[in-house]
Amino acid sequence: MPDLAVRIDDQYVPLADCDWVFREPCGCPFGVMSAVAHSGHIIAADEGAAWQEFYDTARERNAARKQGVTAELMTHERYGREVMPLMRGGSGHACGKAVA
């Protein structure tokens, strides 16, 4: 199967080099998934597929969207540089919002 490329920030990058990052309404990341499995199987080539893969049911997806959760496709490099440190920071939000 040929590599599928996506356009991110006016550059084409292989989908296999990308992650979907899910963010709270405040912008803090809380979840991430690879767009392509290590085996090369495409998991989520578009945002709709990412939502379906990340949430088990339409009810969960709809509730998350209604609350303002977003999904963003980004390169592994950007994820590692910008998002991973926030997710490894422990409990709470990077924005300072308390988590119930």
C-alpha positions in Angstrom: 0.0 0.0 0.0 1.5 3.4 -0.9 2.0 5.9 1.9 -1.0 8.2 2.4 0.1 11.8 2.9 -1.9 14.6 4.6 -1.4 18.3 4.5 -0.5 19.9 7.8 0.6 23.6 8.0 1.0 23.7 4.2 3.3 20.7 4.2 2.5 17.2 3.1 3.6 14.5 5.6 3.0 10.8 5.7 -0.1 9.9 7.7 2.1 7.2 9.3 4.0 10.1 10.9 0.9 11.7 12.5 -1.1 11.5 15.7 -4.6 12.6 16.6 -4.7 14.7 19.8 -7.9 15.1 21.8 -8.2 18.3 23.8 -10.5 19.5 26.6 -12.5 22.7 25.9 -9.8 24.7 27.6 -7.3 23.3 25.2 -5.5 20.9 27.4 -4.7 17.6 25.8 -6.1 14.4 27.4 -5.8 11.7 24.8 -3.7 10.7 21.8 -3.8 8.0 19.2 -1.7 7.2 16.2 -3.3 7.7 12.8 -1.6 4.5 11.5 -0.8 1.3 13.4 2.8 0.0 13.5 1.7 -2.7 11.1 0.9 0.0 8.6 -2.9 -0.4 9.0 -4.6 3.0 8.7 -6.6 3.6 11.9 -7.9 7.1 11.3 -7.2 9.0 8.1 -9.7 11.7 8.9 -11.2 13.4 11.9 -14.5 11.4 11.8 -12.6 8.1 11.8 -10.4 9.4 14.7 -13.6 10.2 16.8 -15.0 6.7 16.0 -11.8 5.0 17.0 -11.2 7.0 20.2 -14.8 6.8 21.6 -16.6 3.5 21.8 -20.1 4.8 21.2 -21.9 7.6 19.3 -23.3 8.7 22.6 -19.9 9.2 24.0 -18.7 11.0 20.9 -21.7 13.3 20.9 -21.4 14.1 24.6 -17.7 14.9 24.1 -18.3 17.2 21.1 -21.2 18.9 23.0 -18.8 19.6 25.9 -16.3 21.2 23.4 -13.7 18.4 23.1 -11.7 18.7 19.9 -9.4 16.5 17.8 -6.3 17.7 16.0 -4.0 15.9 13.6 -0.4 16.7 14.1 3.0 15.2 13.4 4.7 12.8 15.9 7.5 15.5 16.1 5.0 18.2 17.2 3.3 15.9 19.5 6.6 15.0 21.2 7.7 18.6 21.4 4.4 20.3 22.5 1.9 17.8 23.8 3.7 14.9 25.4 5.2 17.1 28.1 1.8 18.4 29.0 0.3 14.9 29.2 3.2 13.6 31.3 2.8 16.5 33.7 0.5 14.5 36.0 -3.0 15.4 37.2 -4.6 18.6 36.5 -4.7 20.8 33.4 -1.7 22.7 31.9 -4.0 25.8 31.9 -4.3 25.6 35.7 -7.9 24.5 35.7 -8.6 22.1 38.6 -9.7 18.6 37.7 -12.7 17.3 39.6 
